[in-house]
Amino acid sequence: MSAPLSPSLSSPPSSVPTSSAPPAPGFWRRAVHHRSFVIGGVLALLLLLAALVSFVWTPWSPYAMDMANKMQGPSATHWLGTDAFGRDVASLLLVGARASILVGLIAVGIGLVVGTALGLLAAARRGWVEEAIMRFADFSLAFPAILSAIMMTAVFGAGIVNAIIAIGIYNIPTFARITRASANAIWSREYVAAARACGKGSFAITMQHVLPNISAVLIVQITIRFAIAILAEAALSYLGLGTQPPQPSWGRMLSEAQTLMFQQPLLAVFPGMAIAFAVLGLNLLGDGLRDLLDPRLARAR
């Protein structure tokens, strides 16, 4: 009597092999020892906490003006002093964090959803579809966020909505190009060929195999684009094209302080530090996530 066949030969595989490689062991154990991730995470958390706290508490009303106490330095009454209108600087910074996070979330969300969809479509269809999408991305990159905001302002007027749309449009080609490059690498893998042989369509392969395996790249890119969006919002508000009065904004605080540098230089220091630490924190967080989520870098560490 012949020996029974082994399971691998006697029956076909029950499902198509997937690419979901197990994550490198001890993610959080490695994360707490990663300097960039820890520092970036703390700074990003402080930004989020500042925005959340401002909804329920601020030292003073950010809209209340007290001309009798304008241009004061830090004190027990006003921790970071007052501006040219007598408003409390600490309260303005706390509420100003809302605008930065709002612009970052929506603008990056626009770029992520639209850009990722276009990049996945380009990788799945190839040919003239891929060429058309990539040329659209190249054309969009010719109009930076600030230039797009200036054009939109000339037509629709200044405001945070136009700034968000301009920054969001600027993010679309970036996400499209990164998604398309990462997805093309996944489409060349053996498990994708096996999925095709089993009769799976392009949409199913994209959702089940391609998108999950490029998620780490997208997560890292989200943190980086978020930092750029905060910087762009500050620049647009500085030029008077972003957040409009009386809503506080870090960029407009810098704009208002530029003529008062000799009288009260701290008015420019505090919002400048807020922007710098927010952008630095998100960039460090993205750098740490890249190291931790990339299997090759994770194993090397």
C-alpha positions in Angstrom: 0.0 0.0 0.0 1.4 3.3 -1.0 2.0 6.0 1.6 -0.6 8.8 1.7 0.2 12.0 0.0 1.3 14.9 2.2 -1.4 17.6 2.8 0.5 20.0 0.6 0.2 17.7 -2.4 -3.1 16.0 -1.8 -5.3 19.1 -1.7 -5.1 22.5 -3.3 -4.5 25.5 -1.1 -7.7 26.8 0.5 -7.0 30.5 -0.2 -4.6 32.7 -2.1 -1.5 33.5 -0.1 -1.6 37.1 1.1 1.3 39.5 1.6 0.4 40.5 5.1 3.7 39.8 6.7 3.6 39.9 10.5 4.8 43.1 11.9 8.2 43.2 13.4 7.9 41.9 17.0 7.6 44.3 19.9 6.5 47.5 18.1 5.8 49.5 21.2 8.8 48.1 23.0 11.0 49.4 20.1 8.9 52.6 19.8 9.6 53.8 23.4 13.3 53.4 22.7 13.2 55.3 19.4 14.3 58.8 20.1 12.7 60.5 17.0 9.4 58.7 17.6 9.2 59.6 21.3 10.1 63.3 20.9 7.9 63.7 17.9 5.0 61.9 19.6 5.3 64.1 22.7 5.4 67.3 20.6 2.4 66.2 18.4 0.5 65.2 21.6 1.1 68.7 23.1 -0.3 70.2 19.9 -3.4 68.1 20.1 -3.8 68.8 23.8 -3.5 72.5 23.3 -6.3 72.4 20.7 -8.6 70.2 22.9 -8.0 72.2 26.1 -8.9 75.4 24.3 -12.5 74.2 23.7 -13.1 74.0 27.4 -10.6 76.4 29.0 -8.4 79.3 28.2 -6.7 81.7 30.7 -8.6 84.6 29.2 -11.0 85.1 26.3 -8.9 85.2 23.1 -11.3 87.8 21.6 -11.4 90.2 24.6 -9.4 93.4 24.1 -7.9 95.4 26.9 -6.1 98.4 25.5 -5.2 99.6 29.0 -3.0 96.5 29.4 -1.6 96.1 25.9 2.0 95.1 25.1 2.6 93.7 28.5 5.4 91.1 29.2 4.8 87.7 30.8 3.4 88.0 34.3 1.3 86.0 36.8 -1.9 87.6 35.3 -0.9 87.1 31.7 1.5 84.1 31.5 2.9 85.0 28.1 2.0 88.7 28.1 -0.5 90.6 25.9 -0.5 91.7 22.3 -1.1 95.2 20.7 -4.8 94.9 21.4 -4.5 93.7 25.0 -5.4 90.1 24.2 -3.8 87.3 26.2 -1.1 85.7 24.1 -1.4 82.3 25.9 -5.1 82.1 25.0 -4.4 83.1 21.4 -1.8 80.3 21.1 -4.2 77.7 22.5 -7.1 78.7 20.2 -4.7 79.1 17.3 -3.8 75.4 17.5 -7.4 74.7 16.4 -6.8 76.3 13.0 -3.6 74.5 12.5 -5.1 71.1 13.2 -8.3 71.8 11.3 -6.4 72.8 8.2 -4.0 69.9 8.5 -6.8 67.3 9.0 -9.0 68.4 6.1 -6.2 69.4 3.7 -4.3 66.1 4.2 -7.6 64.2 4.1 -8.4 65.6 0.7 -4.9 64.7 -0.6 -5.1 61.2 1.0 -8.5 60.2 -0.3 -8.2 61.7 -3.8 -4.5 61.1 -4.3 -4.5 57.5 -3.0 -7.5 56.6 -5.2 -5.8 58.1 -8.3 -2.5 56.3 -7.5 -4.2 52.9 -7.0 -6.1 53.4 -10.2 -2.9 54.2 -12.1 -1.2 51.2 -10.8 -4.1 48.8 -11.5 -5.0 50.0 -15.0 -1.6 51.1 -16.3 -1.3 52.2 -19.9 -3.0 55.5 -20.9 -4.8 55.7 -17.6 -1.6 55.7 -15.6 0.0 58.2 -18.1 -3.0 60.6 -17.8 -3.0 60.5 -14.0 0.7 61.1 -13.7 0.6 64.0 -16.2 -2.2 65.5 -14.1 0.0 65.1 -11.0 2.9 66.8 -12.8 0.6 69.7 -13.8 -0.8 70.1 -10.3 2.7 70.3 -8.8 3.3 73.4 -11.0 0.9 75.3 -8.7 2.2 75.3 -5.1 -0.2 75.8 -2.2 0.5 79.5 -1.7 0.2 80.3 -5.4 -3.0 78.3 -5.6 -4.4 80.2 -2.5 -3.5 83.5 -4.1 -5.4 82.6 -7.3 -8.4 81.3 -5.3 -8.4 84.4 -3.1 -8.4 86.7 -6.2 -11.6 84.9 -7.4 -13.4 83.9 -4.2 -11.9 86.1 -1.5 -9.6 85.3 1.5 -10.6 82.7 4.0 -9.6 79.5 5.7 -11.9 77.4 3.4 -10.0 78.6 0.3 -6.7 77.9 2.1 -7.8 74.4 3.0 -8.8 73.7 -0.6 -5.6 75.1 -2.0 -3.4 73.0 0.4 -5.6 69.9 -0.2 -5.2 70.2 -4.0 -1.5 70.6 -3.5 -1.4 67.3 -1.5 -3.2 65.3 -4.2 -0.3 64.8 -6.7 2.1 63.9 -3.8 -0.1 61.1 -2.5 -0.9 60.0 -6.1 2.8 59.6 -7.0 3.8 57.9 -3.8 0.8 55.5 -3.9 1.4 54.6 -7.6 5.1 53.9 -7.0 4.4 51.8 -3.9 1.4 50.0 -5.5 3.4 49.1 -8.7 5.9 47.3 -6.5 3.1 45.2 -4.9 1.5 44.4 -8.3 4.8 42.7 -9.3 4.7 40.2 -6.4 3.9 36.5 -6.7 0.9 36.6 -4.4 -0.8 39.1 -6.7 -0.2 36.8 -9.7 -1.7 33.9 -7.6 -4.7 36.1 -6.9 -5.1 36.8 -10.6 -4.9 33.1 -11.4 -7.7 32.4 -8.9 -9.9 34.8 -10.8 -9.8 37.9 -8.6 -10.4 41.2 -10.3 -8.3 44.4 -10.1 -10.5 46.0 -7.5 -10.5 43.0 -5.2 -6.7 42.7 -5.5 -6.3 46.4 -4.8 -8.4 46.3 -1.7 -7.2 43.0 -0.3 -3.5 43.0 -1.2 -2.2 46.3 -2.5 -3.8 48.9 -0.2 -3.0 47.0 3.1 0.6 46.6 2.1 1.2 50.3 1.3 -0.6 51.6 4.4 2.7 52.0 6.3 4.0 54.3 3.5 0.8 56.3 3.6 0.8 56.7 7.4 4.3 58.1 7.3 3.4 60.4 4.5 0.3 61.7 6.4 2.5 62.9 9.3 4.9 64.7 6.9 2.1 66.3 4.8 0.4 67.3 8.1 3.5 69.3 9.1 3.7 70.9 5.7 0.0 71.8 5.9 0.5 73.6 9.3 3.4 75.5 7.8 1.4 76.4 4.7 -1.5 77.6 6.8 0.8 79.8 8.9 2.3 81.3 5.8 -1.1 82.0 4.2 -2.4 83.6 7.4 0.8 85.6 7.6 0.0 87.0 4.1 -3.6 87.6 5.1 -5.0 84.8 2.9 -5.7 82.2 5.5 -7.6 82.4 8.8 -9.4 85.7 9.1 -10.0 87.9 12.2 -11.1 87.6 14.8 -10.3 83.9 14.7 -6.7 83.5 16.2 -4.0 82.0 14.0 -0.3 81.5 14.6 0.6 82.9 11.2 -1.4 86.1 11.7 0.1 86.5 15.2 3.5 86.6 13.5 2.2 89.1 10.9 0.8 91.4 13.6 4.0 91.2 15.6 6.4 92.1 12.8 5.9 95.8 13.2 6.4 95.5 17.0 9.7 93.7 17.1 11.5 96.5 18.9 8.7 97.3 21.3 7.9 93.7 22.3 9.9 91.0 20.5 8.2 88.1 22.5 5.0 88.7 20.4 6.9 87.1 17.5 8.8 84.5 19.5 5.9 82.6 21.0 3.9 81.9 17.8 7.1 81.2 16.0 8.1 78.6 18.6 4.6 77.1 18.4 4.9 76.7 14.6 8.5 75.4 14.8 7.7 72.8 17.5 4.5 71.6 15.8 6.3 71.1 12.5 9.4 69.6 14.1 7.3 67.2 16.2 5.3 65.9 13.2 8.4 65.5 11.1 10.2 63.6 13.9 7.1 61.4 14.4 7.0 60.6 10.7 10.7 59.8 10.7 10.2 57.4 13.7 7.2 55.7 12.1 9.2 55.1 8.9 11.9 53.4 10.9 9.4 51.4 13.0 7.0 50.3 10.2 9.6 49.4 7.6 10.3 45.7 8.2 13.9 46.0 6.9 14.8 49.0 9.1 12.9 47.4 12.1 14.9 44.2 11.8 18.2 46.1 11.4 17.5 48.0 14.6 
